[in-house]
Amino acid sequence: MPNTDHRQLAKERGTQAEFLLQNSMFAAVVSAVYDSNMEESMQTQPHEEDRREHLYRMNRALNDIVGLLGQWVDVRDNIHTEEQLATQDEHEGTITYE
């Protein structure tokens, strides 16, 4: 069943994403790159607008990556909640179709 496969993939992806987000080395790398980009940006000359824009985009990409990982964890958690509610409904004799 494709929907089940998709849900299982989303749950696995969310679990792996959570592992990364909780990994201190990953957090340290993201923080170090972000801080380094900010420091470099602060040291640019007024005419180096392109360099500052590039550094801004790099930091924006880091934020987007961390944000996407968080979204994947949220999706996994939502799937778990839906499954728990469906199981409760089945035990109560009511099956909910969503």
C-alpha positions as CSV (number, residue, x, y, z in Angstrom):
1,M,0.0,0.0,0.0
2,P,1.8,3.2,-1.2
3,N,0.3,5.4,1.6
4,T,1.6,3.1,4.2
5,D,5.0,3.1,2.6
6,H,5.0,6.9,2.4
7,R,4.0,7.1,6.1
8,Q,6.7,4.6,7.1
9,L,9.3,6.6,5.1
10,A,8.2,9.8,6.8
11,K,8.5,8.2,10.2
12,E,12.0,6.9,9.5
13,R,13.1,10.2,8.1
14,G,11.7,12.0,11.2
15,T,13.6,9.7,13.5
16,Q,16.8,10.2,11.6
17,A,16.2,14.0,11.6
18,E,15.7,14.0,15.3
19,F,18.9,12.1,15.8
20,L,20.8,14.8,13.8
21,L,19.1,17.6,15.7
22,Q,20.0,16.0,19.1
23,N,23.5,15.2,18.0
24,S,26.0,17.6,19.7
25,M,28.5,17.3,16.9
26,F,25.9,18.3,14.3
27,A,24.8,21.3,16.4
28,A,28.4,22.3,16.9
29,V,29.2,22.2,13.2
30,V,26.1,24.2,12.3
31,S,26.9,26.8,15.0
32,A,30.5,27.0,14.0
33,V,29.7,27.6,10.3
34,Y,27.0,30.1,11.2
35,D,29.3,32.0,13.6
36,S,32.2,32.0,11.1
37,N,30.0,33.3,8.3
38,M,28.7,36.1,10.6
39,E,32.2,37.0,11.7
40,E,33.4,37.1,8.1
41,S,30.4,39.2,7.1
42,M,31.2,41.7,9.8
43,Q,34.8,42.0,8.5
44,T,33.9,42.7,4.9
45,Q,34.6,46.1,3.3
46,P,31.6,48.3,2.4
47,H,32.1,47.6,-1.3
48,E,31.9,43.8,-0.7
49,E,28.1,43.6,-1.0
50,D,28.2,40.4,-3.0
51,R,30.4,38.6,-0.4
52,R,28.0,39.7,2.4
53,E,25.0,38.5,0.4
54,H,26.7,35.1,-0.2
55,L,27.4,34.7,3.5
56,Y,23.8,35.7,4.3
57,R,22.6,33.0,1.9
58,M,24.8,30.4,3.4
59,N,23.4,31.1,6.8
60,R,19.9,31.1,5.5
61,A,20.6,27.7,4.0
62,L,21.8,26.4,7.4
63,N,18.6,27.7,9.0
64,D,16.5,26.1,6.2
65,I,18.2,22.8,6.8
66,V,17.7,22.8,10.5
67,G,14.1,24.0,10.0
68,L,13.4,21.2,7.5
69,L,14.8,18.6,9.9
70,G,12.4,20.0,12.5
71,Q,9.5,19.7,10.2
72,W,10.3,16.1,9.4
73,V,10.3,15.4,13.2
74,D,6.9,17.1,13.5
75,V,5.5,15.0,10.6
76,R,6.7,11.8,12.3
77,D,5.1,12.9,15.6
78,N,1.8,13.7,13.8
79,I,1.8,10.3,12.2
80,H,2.4,8.6,15.5
81,T,-0.4,10.6,17.1
82,E,-2.8,9.7,14.3
83,E,-1.9,6.0,14.6
84,Q,-2.4,6.1,18.4
85,L,-5.8,7.8,17.9
86,A,-6.8,5.2,15.3
87,T,-5.8,2.4,17.6
88,Q,-7.8,3.9,20.5
89,D,-10.8,4.2,18.2
90,E,-10.5,0.6,17.1
91,H,-10.4,-0.5,20.7
92,E,-13.5,1.5,21.4
93,G,-15.2,-0.1,18.5
94,T,-15.1,3.0,16.3
95,I,-12.9,3.2,13.2
96,T,-12.0,6.7,12.0
97,Y,-11.2,7.2,8.4
98,E,-9.1,10.2,7.5
